[in-house]
Amino acid sequence: MEAVGELVSGSPEATGAIGEALAGWVAPGDVVLLRGEVGAGKTTLVRAVARALGVGGPVTSPTFTLAQRYAGRLELLHIDAYRLSGADDEELGLLLDGAADAVTFIEWPEALAAGLPEAAVTVDLEHLGGHGRLVRFTCGDPRRAAELGRILDDLRARHIDDEPEPGPRP
C-alpha cells in the first residue's frame, strides 16, 4: 500500500466533507478499510459517504448487527467487526455477500484480516484531542492513489484540512 496523504479534520462536519469527497472516488466492488480507536470518526465518515451516495434514512454503526446494507446511487455495505475475534470462511462469506456490486466499508478490519479482499484504500483516523482527527489514506493502485491525492489536494484548497500549528502532534 502506498501512502496517499493525510488531512486534519477539526470537526465532525469536516470529517463529513472528507467522506463526501471519498464518495466521488469509490466504485462498486471497492473495499475501504477503516482503522482507528473507538470514537475516532469511522461511522461519521461512512455516514457522510452514504449521504453523498443518496442514501436516505438513518445510517448507524452496525456494531451489534455486524453489517448494514444501504441503497443509493451505489449500494453501500457497512461492516463493523469490533465484536468479532475472527471470522471463519463461512462467516466472512456471509458478511461480504453481495460486496462485488457494492462499496464496502469495514470498521475494525483487523478481526477479518486473513480473509479480506484487497482494499481499494485504507483510512486511518487518529484522535488529536477534542474534535481534531488526523485522517491518513493509503492505496495499493498507483493510478487510483493519484486520483485520491488530487481529491485530498482539493479538500485542502477548500480549507477542509484544518492544519494545526507547527510543532509536534499531541
Summary of the structure (lengths in Angstrom):
residues: 170
radius of gyration: 15.3
end to end distance: 26.0
largest distance: 48.7
contacts: 527
relative contact order: 0.26
helix: 33%
strand: 27%
